[in-house]
Amino acid sequence: MSDRIDHDAVYNFLHAQLRIESLEERYKLREFSRKFQIKSYQPGELLWDLESTTGDLNVILSGAFGEYFKEKEGNHLLRFYRKGKCAFSEDLLLYSKPSETFTRCLVEGVVASVPRSLLLLAGEEGNFGPSILSGLINLSMTEYRYTTYEMLQTSVEFRIKAALEQFPELLNVIPRKELSDYLGISRASLFRTLKMFGHEKSN
Amino acid sequence: MKRVIEALRAYFKSLPVYTPAFDETIEAVISRVDKKIEYKRGEHLAELSPDNKDFWFLTSGFLKEMYRNPYSQGDTLFNLVPPQSIFVNEDTLFLGKHPQHYFTAYTDVIILRFSQKSFEDIFREYPLVQLLYLSGTAEIQKNRRTRLTMLRMPKTIDRVNWVKTNRPDLYRFMDRITLAQYIGVSRASLYRAFDKTGKYQY
C-alpha cells in the first residue's frame, strides 16, 4: 500500500513539473513512475557522487538534499532539493559525462529513483523519453534562473531574503559557514543580517 | 539575408550534438525561418510580447535580458545575450506564464524568428530537431550553472576576472554599469575593486 502511495506521489510530482499534457503521455508517465525504486537516506549519505555512473533520475519524496559543485578550491553548494523536486546529475543524465557534482542528504528523507537506462528505454517508444529530458532541462534552467535572481541582489539583505523565499528551510539545514559560501557573502555579514532579521541571538 | 542565414547554420553546427546526420534537419529549420527584424540600440523587442512561444536567433549585436527585480526600484539586467544565440520567452514557453523578462537592444541587432508552429511541423518529418533543441537549451543551462559559481565569489575583483577569462565574448563589449549588473555588485563596489587593484576593465 505504501509503495502505491509513493508511486502516486512520484507521478504527481513529475506531472506537476514536466508539463506532460496529452492523455497518452500521461498514461506513459503513470507507467514510468511505477518503475521508480524507493530508498531512505540519512544526513551525510550521498544520492550520487563524482564516481557515479548510472545517472539516476531522483524524485525527492521527503527530506532535503544539497548538490555540490567540485572545484579545485573546494566544494561549492550549487542548489537545494526538497520534497517534490527532481534531483539528477545533469552531466550523467543529460550529457553522459562524468558528474562534476555530488549530492548529499541534509535532512533525513525518502527518494524515488530510476536509472537513466530505463529513461532511454522509454525514449525508444516514441516522443516520451525526449519530452522528459526536455522537461528536465527546462526545469534546471528555471531553477538556475531563480538562483541567479538571488545572487544578482547587490545587497546582502535582499540576497538572504531572496534565498529564503526560494528555500524557507535554508537556515535549518546547513551550517552558517556553508550558507555564507552559498550566498557569496562573508560570515560576518551573514551573522549581522540574520541578527537584524531576528534569526540570530545577540552576544 | 544570406549572411544571417549562414550565421544560423554555423550556430547549429557548433552545437555539441552536431553530426552531418543533422544537416537535412538544419536545412529544414532554416527554410522555415520566416522573419528577420532589425532593432536600433536601446529599442525594446516588441515581438517577444506575452504569449510568444517562438524561437528567436540573435545573428548580430548584443541583447540585454531584463527582469523586474522585486527588491529594488527599476529593472535589473539578468543576462547579456551575445550574437549567435537562441533566446525565448522562457516563462511562456516552459511554464505557460506571462513573461517576467523582456529584451532590449544593447547594440544594433538583427534577429530571426523560427515559429513554434514551424517547430511542430518540422518535428513530424525530422524528429532530430528535438535533439537540436535539447542541445541548444543544454548550452544555455550549462552557462547558467557556471555563472552561478562566479556569482558566489566573495571578492568583486575575482568575479571581474572570471568574466574576463570565461566570457571574453561579453567582457570586451560591456560598459561598467552592465558589468556591475552582470556580476551582481553595485557600481561603487566595482569602481572600488578597480581602484584597489590598480587594474581597469580594458
Interface residues (C-beta under 8 A of the other chain):
Chain A: R19 F69 E71 H76 L78 E90 L94 Y95 N127 P130 L133 S134 I137 N138 S140 M141 T142 Y144 R145 T147 T148 Y149 M151 L152 Q153 T154 S155 F158 K161 A162 D181 Y182 L183 G184 I185 S186
Chain B: P16 Y67 N69 Y71 S72 T76 L77 F78 E90 F94 L95 G96 P127 Q130 L131 Y133 L134 T137 A138 I140 Q141 K142 R144 R145 R147 L148 T149 L151 R152 M153 P154 Q181 G184 V185 S186 S189
